[in-house]
């Protein structure tokens, strides 16, 4: 065959093959594969995020603490914007042209082709007037968002608050968050962000050339549904939470109540508090700025971030340690003359107690008895081994949860301060200090500092005769009870249960006929301990307790700053909380209740340092001890704020000469 015809057939075959491949490809694209069809129609599709409602938070009885309210954001996609009446649009949003230009440029900077927020958090009323005209402004559309609302305006520091994500949040999230999203900033909202936030969905809407929605695309076949956040049932009891906030109004301090048999937190009061609704909505920034300037610092989470000398509430710990080590017995007596001399350090009592054993010393809060016990522990192996015995004592005290975080399921929990032997070696030089040098630790003073949560947890340990559960805030996530080993394991403190009885006898006597007798609850056996912690100005009023004695259901710690003796303010507040929780009512005369509730004990601002004047905790302790080393006169304690942990501490120089209850 002629080569010309051969080449002609080959060329024709090549072209025929190419045509068949093109036809097949077109058939696949147009009939079988939707990908290219979707790509071709992208200019008329608008992906709209469907934001989920955050999970509601309930109290232990199912009452709502926080839920959601719908708001509306106006979004803009700059590339889709076409000429329109800008002034009319500004009028509808109540902004001026300058503000419009600034926002539009910000949207372009973020992305010309992606939607971003132009106006946020429009109320339903404002949005109603704008919605019917929104189609007149191409490139702009609305989306529904949910913000928090607090029906009872309570438990602000417990619940925490949410805010818009920062650039750092977005970077750390690995793509889970986008600009304009909300995230938990503090409290339960932050601790349980992953289960509260839910899952964002996407809805594809077809729009015409004017940007007017024409309906869903492909009947929603490609939409993803937003999944609401999980419902949280907290351990909080709204009844006593509200009562606690009512009683602490006009006072600075905190209340922590825990169920000893579970570690569940029943009340978490930080005072002064604030209405959590103030940190929601368009005025959130202005309201937050006012709170930051408030010298009493309502944003501070005092139950876990405020440090206080535990005072007399600490006294039983050394006695329990000494009992376990066989250093003392419950029957050991001490003849109190009204002052105890630790070397050349006088430790005064409020009165001459006479002959007291352990129970009597607890009931009378005898400083001399517990100073004697402390020195017996530290001097057990002689003066040359003070470092060793002190370290052993510290290890045993730490088992009660002091000097470290308890592991609460809330961020930014403070550790308190439990000094080490090395701490005193640096201050006094190695071998130059004795038990008498640090004897103020025996009565909960000196450098010892604790959070209210730690004090309440100690009461749980005593109520349980030697163990506690990790305090926690949440009972259930959705319909599933929280039963992790983290919150159901017992933490034993190394003290045999039998040694707690004489201590508890004394604590019952405190309430039955001792310093807290005025706070006795009819029909309820409450075991407690009043305390008074030295401070700049009036002392802090402290009371710790649990009730009833048999099968305790509530342990509590109350601190009223500058409240004076523990029996005056902290004890009655605690007794009303306990009575309300156990009986759901207050049966005692209301005159005394109203006196406590209406009292204004806010510290004098002249003596209450603002946040800007507070130095770091470690610097304050170092300075106080340096002053002590130079044998300067005893200094009044100062209120300090740790910049690292956002923590207030009340630091008392070790060599004070004040009397303590």
C-alpha positions in Angstrom: 0.0 0.0 0.0 1.1 3.5 -0.7 2.9 5.1 2.3 0.7 8.1 1.9 -2.4 6.2 2.7 -0.8 4.5 5.6 0.1 7.9 7.2 -3.4 9.2 6.5 -5.0 6.3 8.4 -2.6 6.7 11.3 -3.3 10.4 11.6 -7.1 9.8 11.3 -6.9 7.2 14.0 -5.0 9.6 16.3 -7.6 12.3 15.8 -10.5 9.9 16.3 -8.9 8.6 19.5 -8.5 12.2 20.8 -12.1 13.1 20.0 -13.4 9.9 21.7 -11.4 10.7 24.8 -12.7 14.3 24.9 -16.3 13.1 24.5 -15.8 10.6 27.3 -14.3 13.2 29.5 -17.1 15.6 28.9 -19.6 12.9 29.6 -17.9 12.1 32.9 -17.7 15.7 33.9 -21.3 16.6 33.0 -23.1 13.4 33.8 -21.1 11.4 36.3 -18.9 13.7 38.4 -20.4 16.7 40.2 -17.1 18.2 41.2 -16.7 20.4 38.1 -20.3 21.3 38.1 -20.0 22.5 41.6 -16.8 24.4 40.8 -18.6 26.1 37.8 -21.4 27.3 40.0 -19.3 28.5 42.9 -19.9 32.1 42.0 -23.6 31.7 42.9 -23.1 29.6 46.0 -22.7 31.1 49.4 -21.3 28.8 52.2 -22.8 30.1 55.5 -21.5 28.9 58.8 -24.1 27.5 61.1 -22.9 28.2 64.6 -23.9 25.8 67.4 -25.4 26.8 70.7 -22.9 26.2 73.5 -24.0 23.6 76.0 -26.1 24.8 78.9 -24.7 24.5 82.5 -27.1 23.3 85.3 -26.8 23.0 89.0 -26.8 19.7 90.7 -30.6 19.7 90.9 -31.1 20.5 87.2 -31.7 24.3 87.6 -30.3 26.4 84.8 -27.1 28.4 85.6 -26.3 29.5 82.1 -28.0 29.1 78.7 -28.0 30.7 75.3 -29.8 33.6 73.5 -29.7 34.1 69.8 -28.0 37.2 68.3 -27.2 38.1 64.8 -24.0 39.0 63.0 -23.8 40.9 59.7 -21.2 39.3 57.5 -19.5 40.8 54.4 -17.6 39.2 51.5 -15.8 42.2 50.0 -15.4 40.7 46.5 -19.2 40.4 46.2 -19.9 43.9 47.3 -21.4 46.2 44.5 -22.3 49.9 44.6 -25.2 50.6 47.0 -26.5 53.4 49.2 -23.7 53.4 51.9 -25.3 56.1 54.0 -28.6 54.3 54.2 -26.8 51.2 55.3 -24.9 53.1 57.9 -28.1 54.5 59.2 -29.6 51.1 59.6 -26.6 50.0 61.6 -26.3 53.2 63.5 -22.7 53.9 62.4 -21.0 56.7 60.4 -19.3 56.5 57.1 -15.8 56.6 58.6 -16.6 53.6 60.8 -18.0 51.8 57.7 -14.7 52.4 55.8 -12.6 51.2 58.6 -14.6 48.0 58.9 -14.7 47.3 55.2 -10.9 47.8 54.9 -10.4 45.4 57.8 -12.6 42.8 56.0 -10.5 43.2 52.8 -7.3 42.8 54.8 -8.7 39.5 56.2 -9.8 38.2 52.8 -11.4 39.8 49.8 -13.2 36.5 48.9 -14.0 35.1 52.3 -16.8 36.3 54.6 -15.9 38.0 57.9 -17.9 39.9 60.6 -18.9 43.4 59.8 -21.3 44.1 62.7 -21.7 41.7 65.6 -24.3 40.9 68.2 -27.4 42.6 66.8 -30.4 42.1 69.0 -33.5 40.5 67.6 -35.3 43.9 67.5 -32.5 45.6 65.6 -32.1 42.7 63.2 -35.8 42.6 62.4 -35.6 46.2 61.0 -32.6 45.4 58.9 -33.4 41.9 57.6 -36.1 42.9 55.1 -33.7 45.4 53.4 -30.5 43.3 53.6 -30.9 42.2 50.0 -30.4 45.8 48.9 -26.8 45.6 50.0 -25.0 43.0 47.9 -22.1 41.2 49.6 -23.7 41.5 53.0 -25.6 38.8 54.7 -26.6 37.7 58.2 -25.8 34.7 60.4 -27.2 33.5 63.7 -24.9 33.3 66.7 -25.5 32.4 70.3 -24.3 34.3 73.4 -24.6 33.3 77.0 -27.3 34.5 79.3 -27.5 33.9 83.1 -31.1 33.7 84.5 -30.1 34.1 88.1 -27.0 36.3 87.6 -25.1 34.1 90.0 -21.9 32.1 90.3 -19.9 34.4 88.0 -16.4 33.2 89.0 -17.5 29.6 89.0 -19.0 29.6 85.5 -16.4 32.0 84.0 -17.1 33.8 80.7 -16.4 33.5 77.0 -14.8 35.9 74.6 -13.7 36.1 71.0 -10.7 34.0 70.0 -7.3 35.8 69.8 -4.7 35.2 67.1 -2.9 32.9 69.6 -6.1 30.9 70.2 -6.5 30.4 66.4 -2.9 29.4 66.0 -3.0 26.9 68.8 -6.3 25.4 67.8 -5.0 23.9 64.5 -7.8 25.2 62.4 -10.7 24.5 64.9 -11.3 28.2 65.4 -11.6 31.1 63.0 -11.7 34.9 63.6 -15.0 35.8 65.3 -15.4 32.5 67.0 -16.0 32.4 70.8 -14.0 30.4 73.3 -14.1 29.9 77.1 -11.8 32.3 78.9 -12.2 31.4 82.5 -14.0 29.1 85.0 -16.0 26.1 83.8 -16.4 27.7 80.4 -12.6 27.3 79.8 -12.1 24.1 81.7 -14.8 22.3 79.6 -14.5 24.2 76.4 -14.1 21.1 74.3 -17.5 19.7 75.3 -19.3 23.0 75.6 -18.5 24.5 72.2 -20.2 22.0 69.9 -19.5 21.6 66.2 -19.8 24.3 63.5 -22.0 23.4 60.5 -22.1 24.8 56.9 -25.2 25.6 54.8 -24.8 26.2 51.1 -27.3 28.8 49.7 -27.8 29.7 46.1 -27.9 33.5 45.4 -28.7 35.4 42.3 -26.6 38.1 40.7 -27.8 40.6 43.2 -26.9 38.5 46.2 -30.5 37.6 47.0 -30.8 34.1 48.5 -32.7 31.7 46.2 -32.9 28.7 48.4 -30.6 25.8 49.5 -28.2 24.1 47.1 -29.1 20.6 46.0 -31.8 20.4 48.7 -29.1 20.6 51.3 -27.2 17.5 50.1 -23.8 19.1 50.8 -24.8 20.9 54.1 -23.4 19.9 57.4 -25.5 20.3 60.5 -24.2 22.3 63.5 -24.0 20.1 66.6 -24.8 21.9 69.9 -22.5 21.6 72.8 -23.0 19.0 75.6 -25.1 19.9 78.6 -23.1 20.0 81.8 -24.6 19.2 85.2 -22.4 21.0 87.8 -22.0 20.0 91.4 -23.1 23.5 92.5 -26.2 23.8 94.6 -28.0 27.0 93.4 -29.8 27.4 96.7 -26.8 27.9 98.9 -24.8 29.5 96.2 -27.3 32.4 96.0 -27.5 32.5 99.8 -23.7 32.7 100.1 -23.5 35.6 97.6 -26.3 37.3 99.5 -24.6 37.0 102.9 -21.2 38.0 101.4 -22.6 41.2 99.8 -20.7 44.2 101.2 -17.8 42.0 102.2 -14.5 40.8 100.7 -13.7 37.1 100.9 -15.0 33.7 99.9 -17.0 30.6 100.7 -16.2 27.1 99.6 -18.5 24.2 100.5 -17.7 20.6 99.5 -19.5 17.3 99.9 -17.0 15.1 101.8 -18.2 11.8 100.5 -17.6 12.8 96.9 -15.4 15.9 96.6 -18.2 17.7 94.7 -18.2 21.4 95.3 -21.5 22.7 96.6 -20.8 26.4 96.8 -18.1 28.5 95.3 -18.6 32.1 96.4 -16.1 34.9 95.5 -16.9 38.3 96.9 -17.2 40.9 95.6 -18.8 39.3 92.7 -20.4 40.7 89.5 -23.4 40.0 87.3 -22.0 37.6 84.6 -24.5 39.1 82.1 -22.2 42.2 82.1 -19.5 40.2 80.3 -21.9 39.4 77.4 -23.0 41.6 74.5 -21.9 44.8 73.0 -21.0 46.5 76.3 -18.8 43.7 77.4 -15.5 45.6 76.8 -16.6 48.7 78.7 -17.9 46.6 81.6 -14.7 44.6 81.8 -12.6 47.7 81.8 -14.5 49.0 84.9 -14.0 45.7 86.7 -10.3 45.7 86.0 -10.1 49.2 87.6 -12.0 48.1 90.7 -9.5 48.0 93.6 -11.4 45.1 95.2 -10.8 43.0 92.0 -14.2 41.2 91.4 -12.6 39.2 88.6 -10.2 37.5 91.0 -11.4 34.0 91.7 -10.8 34.1 95.5 -11.7 30.5 96.4 -8.7 29.2 94.4 -6.5 32.3 93.9 -6.6 34.2 97.2 -4.0 33.2 99.8 -4.6 33.6 103.5 -2.8 32.5 106.7 -5.1 29.6 107.8 -4.8 30.7 111.5 -6.4 28.4 114.1 -8.0 26.2 111.4 -4.5 24.8 110.9 -3.8 23.9 114.5 -5.1 20.3 114.5 -2.8 19.2 111.7 0.4 19.1 113.7 -1.5 17.4 116.6 -2.7 14.6 114.2 0.9 14.2 112.9 2.2 14.0 116.4 -0.5 11.4 117.4 0.5 9.3 114.4 4.2 9.4 115.2 3.5 8.5 118.9 4.9 11.8 120.1 1.8 12.7 122.0 -1.4 11.0 123.1 -4.9 12.5 123.2 -4.6 12.5 127.0 -1.4 14.5 127.1 -2.1 17.7 129.0 -0.6 21.2 129.0 -1.0 23.8 131.7 -1.7 27.1 129.8 -0.7 30.2 131.8 -1.8 32.5 129.0 1.6 32.7 127.2 3.9 30.1 125.8 7.6 30.8 125.5 9.3 29.3 122.5 12.9 30.3 123.3 12.6 34.1 123.6 9.5 34.2 121.5 6.2 34.7 123.5 3.2 33.1 121.9 0.1 34.6 123.7 -3.3 33.0 124.2 -6.5 35.0 124.4 -7.0 33.7 127.9 -5.5 31.5 130.6 -6.8 28.0 129.6 -5.4 26.1 132.5 -4.9 22.3 132.1 -6.1 21.1 128.7 -5.7 17.9 126.7 -6.1 17.7 122.9 -9.9 18.1 122.8 -9.8 20.9 125.3 -7.0 22.7 123.4 -9.1 22.5 120.2 -12.2 23.7 122.0 -10.4 26.6 123.6 -8.0 27.3 120.7 -5.0 27.2 123.0 -2.0 28.6 121.2 0.4 27.3 123.9 -0.8 23.6 123.5 -0.2 23.5 119.7 3.0 25.4 120.0 4.2 22.8 122.5 3.2 20.0 120.1 4.9 21.6 117.1 8.2 22.0 119.0 8.0 18.4 120.2 7.8 17.3 116.5 10.6 19.5 115.2 12.9 18.9 118.1 12.4 15.2 118.2 15.9 14.4 116.9 17.7 17.3 118.5 18.7 20.8 117.3 21.2 19.6 114.8 18.6 17.7 112.8 16.0 20.4 112.6 16.2 20.5 108.8 15.4 16.8 108.6 12.5 16.8 111.1 11.0 20.0 109.7 11.1 18.4 106.2 9.3 15.4 107.5 6.7 17.6 109.2 6.3 19.5 105.9 5.8 16.3 104.0 3.1 15.1 106.3 1.3 18.5 106.2 1.5 18.5 102.4 -0.5 15.2 102.4 -3.5 17.3 103.5 -3.3 19.3 100.2 -1.4 22.4 101.3 1.5 23.8 99.3 0.3 22.3 96.0 -2.7 22.4 93.6 -5.5 20.0 94.6 -6.3 19.3 90.9 -9.6 21.1 90.7 -11.1 21.0 87.2 -10.8 24.7 86.7 -7.8 26.6 85.4 -5.5 28.9 87.4 -5.8 27.2 90.8 -3.3 28.5 93.3 -0.8 26.4 95.3 -0.7 28.5 98.5 2.6 28.5 100.3 4.1 25.8 102.5 7.7 26.8 103.4 10.5 24.3 103.1 13.6 23.9 105.3 15.7 25.3 102.4 13.5 28.4 102.5 14.6 29.0 106.1 18.2 28.0 105.4 18.4 30.8 102.9 17.0 33.3 105.2 18.6 32.4 108.5 21.6 30.4 107.1 21.9 26.7 107.5 21.9 25.5 111.1 21.0 29.0 112.5 17.3 28.4 113.0 15.3 26.3 115.5 11.7 25.2 116.1 11.3 28.4 118.2 12.3 30.5 115.1 9.3 29.2 113.1 6.9 28.4 115.9 4.2 30.7 114.4 3.6 27.9 111.9 2.1 25.9 114.7 -0.9 28.3 114.9 -1.3 28.8 111.1 0.7 32.1 110.9 4.1 33.0 109.7 4.8 32.2 106.1 2.1 29.6 105.8 -0.6 30.5 103.2 -3.6 28.5 102.0 -6.5 29.0 99.6 -10.1 28.8 100.8 -10.5 25.6 98.7 -7.6 24.0 100.6 -9.1 24.9 103.9 -12.5 23.4 103.0 -10.7 20.3 101.7 -8.9 19.9 105.1 -12.4 19.8 106.7 -13.4 17.0 104.3 -10.3 15.1 105.4 -11.2 15.4 109.0 -14.9 14.6 108.3 -13.8 11.4 106.5 -11.3 10.5 109.2 -8.2 10.6 107.1 -8.9 10.9 103.4 -10.4 13.2 100.8 -11.5 13.1 97.1 -10.1 15.6 94.6 -12.5 18.5 94.6 -14.4 18.9 91.4 -17.1 21.0 89.7 -19.0 18.7 87.3 -21.3 15.8 88.1 -22.3 14.8 84.5 -21.6 15.5 80.9 -24.7 15.1 78.9 -26.4 12.0 80.4 -23.2 10.4 81.5 -22.1 10.7 85.1 -18.4 11.8 85.7 -16.9 8.7 87.2 -13.2 9.0 86.3 -10.6 7.7 88.7 -9.3 11.2 89.0 -12.4 12.2 91.0 -13.3 8.9 92.6 -10.0 7.9 94.2 -9.4 8.4 97.9 -6.3 10.4 98.9 -5.2 9.2 102.3 -3.2 11.6 104.5 -1.4 8.9 106.5 -3.2 9.4 109.8 -5.1 6.4 111.4 -8.8 7.1 111.6 -9.0 6.6 115.4 -6.9 9.7 116.0 -9.5 12.0 114.5 -12.1 11.4 117.3 -10.6 13.5 120.1 -10.0 16.2 117.5 -13.6 16.1 116.4 -14.7 16.1 120.0 -13.0 19.4 120.4 -14.5 20.8 117.2 -18.0 19.9 118.3 -17.3 21.6 121.6 -16.4 24.8 119.7 -19.9 25.0 118.3 -21.8 23.5 121.3 -20.4 25.8 124.0 -17.2 27.4 122.7 -16.2 30.4 120.5 -18.9 29.6 117.9 -21.7 28.8 120.3 -23.8 31.7 118.9 -23.8 29.9 115.5 -25.1 26.6 116.8 -27.8 25.1 114.6 -30.8 23.6 116.4 -31.1 19.9 115.7 -27.8 19.7 113.8 -24.4 18.7 115.2 -21.8 20.9 113.5 -18.1 20.5 114.2 -16.1 23.6 113.5 -13.1 25.8 114.3 -13.0 29.6 114.4 -9.9 31.4 113.3 -8.5 34.9 113.2 -5.6 35.6 110.8 -3.5 38.7 111.2 -3.7 41.3 108.4 -3.0 44.9 107.6 -5.9 46.6 109.5 -8.6 44.4 110.9 -7.8 40.7 111.1 -9.5 38.2 108.8 -12.4 36.3 110.1 -12.2 32.5 109.4 -14.4 29.6 110.2 -14.1 26.0 109.0 -16.6 23.2 109.8 -18.5 20.1 108.7 -21.9 18.7 109.5 -23.5 16.6 110.7 -20.9 14.8 112.8 -22.2 11.4 111.8 -22.2 10.8 108.0 -21.1 14.4 107.2 -22.8 15.9 104.1 -21.1 19.3 103.9 -17.7 20.7 104.7 -17.2 24.5 104.5 -14.6 27.2 104.8 -15.6 30.9 105.1 -13.2 33.8 105.0 -14.3 37.4 105.6 -11.4 39.8 105.0 -11.0 42.4 107.7 -13.9 40.8 109.6 -12.1 40.4 113.0 -12.6 37.3 115.0 -13.9 34.2 113.3 -16.9 33.9 115.6 -18.2 37.4 114.6 -18.8 37.0 110.9 -17.4 33.8 109.3 -19.0 31.4 111.7 -22.6 32.7 111.4 -22.3 32.8 107.6 -21.2 29.2 107.6 -23.9 28.1 109.9 -26.6 29.6 107.7 -25.1 27.9 104.6 -25.0 24.6 106.4 -28.6 24.9 107.8 -29.9 25.9 104.3 -28.2 22.9 102.6 -29.3 20.3 105.2 -32.9 21.5 105.9 -33.7 23.7 102.9 -34.7 26.5 105.2 -33.5 28.8 107.9 -35.4 28.4 111.1 -33.5 30.7 113.4 -34.6 34.3 114.1 -34.2 36.5 111.0 -32.9 39.6 113.0 -29.4 38.1 113.2 -29.6 36.8 109.6 -30.5 40.3 108.4 -27.7 41.8 110.5 -25.1 39.6 108.8 -26.6 40.0 105.4 -26.8 43.8 105.5 -23.4 44.5 107.2 -20.9 46.4 105.1 -17.4 45.3 105.9 -15.6 46.5 102.8 -12.0 47.2 103.7 -10.8 50.8 103.7 -9.3 51.5 100.4 -6.5 53.3 102.1 -5.4 49.9 103.5 -6.4 47.8 100.6 -3.7 47.8 97.9 -4.9 48.0 94.3 -3.7 45.5 91.7 -1.2 48.0 90.3 0.6 48.2 93.7 0.7 44.5 94.4 4.1 42.8 94.0 4.7 39.2 93.3 4.1 36.7 96.2 7.7 35.4 96.3 9.1 39.0 96.5 6.7 39.8 99.4 7.7 36.8 101.3 11.4 37.4 100.7 11.1 41.0 101.8 9.1 40.1 104.9 11.7 37.5 105.9 14.6 39.9 105.2 13.0 42.4 107.5 12.6 39.7 110.1 16.3 38.8 109.7 17.4 42.4 110.2 15.4 42.3 113.5 13.2 45.2 112.4 10.0 45.8 114.3 7.1 43.5 113.4 5.4 44.7 110.2 1.8 44.6 109.4 0.9 42.3 106.6 0.3 43.6 103.1 -2.0 42.5 100.4 -0.1 41.4 97.3 -1.0 40.1 93.9 1.0 37.5 92.0 1.2 38.6 88.4 1.9 35.0 87.4 -1.1 33.4 89.0 -3.3 36.4 89.4 -3.3 35.6 93.1 -3.8 37.7 96.2 -1.7 36.7 99.2 -1.7 38.0 102.7 1.8 37.8 104.1 2.5 38.1 107.8 6.0 38.5 109.1 7.1 35.5 111.1 8.2 37.3 114.3 5.0 39.1 115.1 3.9 39.8 118.6 0.2 39.7 118.1 -2.2 37.4 119.9 -4.0 34.8 117.9 -7.3 33.0 118.5 
